[in-house]
């Protein structure tokens, strides 16, 4: 998943970035399942608490890696298409409908205009991709 996020960054590929975000949902679900199972084991046999907590810490670290990969993918989508997909539902993201929220009120966002230079961060992002390993391109 992290490899895919870095690939989408190097190639500025929105489709791969959307796949990474979808994969993050699966990692979050797996983490919650592991957590529920380990809590059950700890309640049944308190002697397993130390080992279970170690496993929980490992699972949490892996889940955070997935979250960081998802953040990279969200930034790729923003830089390439101008859509801010952070904190949006998966269905709304798949539909491609852009929505901004103001308080409790939601309204469709107008497309952002890009000037001749594009987005300010795209130049820095393109420069940064030059230093990524050639295998990622």
C-alpha positions in Angstrom: 0.0 0.0 0.0 2.8 2.4 0.8 4.5 1.4 -2.4 1.4 2.2 -4.3 1.0 5.6 -2.6 4.6 6.5 -3.6 4.0 5.2 -7.1 0.9 7.5 -7.4 3.0 10.4 -6.1 5.8 9.8 -8.6 3.5 9.3 -11.5 0.8 11.8 -10.4 -1.8 9.0 -10.9 -5.2 9.7 -9.4 -6.6 6.3 -10.1 -3.9 4.6 -8.1 -4.3 7.1 -5.3 -8.0 6.3 -5.1 -7.1 2.6 -4.8 -4.8 3.4 -1.9 -7.5 5.3 -0.1 -9.8 2.3 -0.5 -7.2 -0.1 0.8 -6.8 2.0 3.9 -10.4 1.2 4.8 -9.6 -2.5 4.7 -6.5 -2.0 7.0 -8.7 0.0 9.4 -11.2 -2.8 9.5 -8.5 -5.4 10.0 -7.0 -3.4 12.9 -10.4 -3.2 14.6 -10.9 -6.9 14.2 -7.5 -7.7 15.7 -8.2 -5.3 18.6 -11.6 -6.9 19.4 -10.1 -10.4 19.3 -7.2 -9.5 21.5 -9.5 -7.8 24.0 -11.5 -11.0 24.2 -8.3 -13.0 24.9 -7.2 -10.6 27.6 -10.5 -10.8 29.3 -10.5 -14.6 29.2 -6.9 -15.0 30.4 -5.3 -12.0 32.1 -1.9 -13.7 31.7 -2.0 -12.9 28.0 -2.2 -9.1 28.6 1.5 -8.4 28.0 1.7 -10.3 24.7 -1.6 -8.9 23.5 -0.5 -5.4 24.2 2.7 -5.9 22.2 0.6 -7.2 19.3 -1.8 -4.2 19.6 1.2 -1.8 19.4 2.5 -3.6 16.3 -1.0 -3.5 14.7 -1.4 0.2 15.5 1.9 1.0 13.9 0.9 -0.8 10.7 -2.4 1.0 10.8 -0.7 4.3 11.1 1.5 3.5 8.1 -1.7 2.9 6.1 -3.0 6.2 7.3 0.1 8.0 6.2 0.0 6.3 2.8 -3.7 7.4 2.5 -2.6 11.0 3.3 -0.1 10.9 0.5 -2.8 9.6 -1.9 -5.2 12.3 -0.8 -2.5 15.0 -1.5 -1.8 13.5 -4.9 -5.5 13.7 -5.8 -5.6 17.3 -4.6 -2.5 18.4 -6.6 -3.5 16.7 -9.8 -7.3 17.3 -9.9 -7.9 20.0 -7.3 -10.4 17.9 -5.4 -10.0 17.9 -1.7 -11.1 14.3 -0.7 -10.0 14.5 2.9 -12.8 13.8 5.4 -15.2 12.7 2.6 -17.2 9.5 2.4 -15.9 6.8 0.1 -19.1 6.9 -2.0 -18.8 10.6 -2.6 -15.1 10.2 -3.5 -15.9 7.4 -6.1 -18.6 9.5 -7.6 -16.2 12.3 -8.3 -18.7 14.9 -6.9 -16.9 17.6 -5.1 -18.5 18.8 -1.9 -17.4 21.4 0.6 -18.8 21.7 4.1 -19.6 24.8 6.0 -20.8 24.0 9.4 -23.7 21.6 9.0 -24.5 22.9 5.5 -23.2 21.1 2.5 -23.1 22.6 -1.0 -21.5 21.6 -4.3 -18.2 23.3 -4.8 -17.4 25.3 -7.9 -14.4 24.1 -9.8 -11.3 25.9 -8.8 -9.6 28.0 -11.5 -6.0 27.2 -12.2 -3.8 30.0 -13.5 -1.0 29.5 -16.0 1.3 28.2 -13.3 -1.1 25.6 -12.0 -1.3 25.0 -8.3 1.5 26.5 -6.2 2.5 23.2 -4.6 2.7 21.3 -7.9 6.1 22.8 -8.8 7.6 21.8 -5.4 6.0 18.4 -5.7 7.4 17.8 -9.2 10.8 18.8 -8.0 10.5 16.4 -5.1 9.7 13.5 -7.4 13.0 13.9 -9.1 14.7 12.7 -6.0 12.5 9.7 -5.5 14.2 6.4 -6.5 14.1 5.6 -10.2 12.2 2.4 -9.4 9.2 4.3 -8.3 8.8 6.1 -11.6 
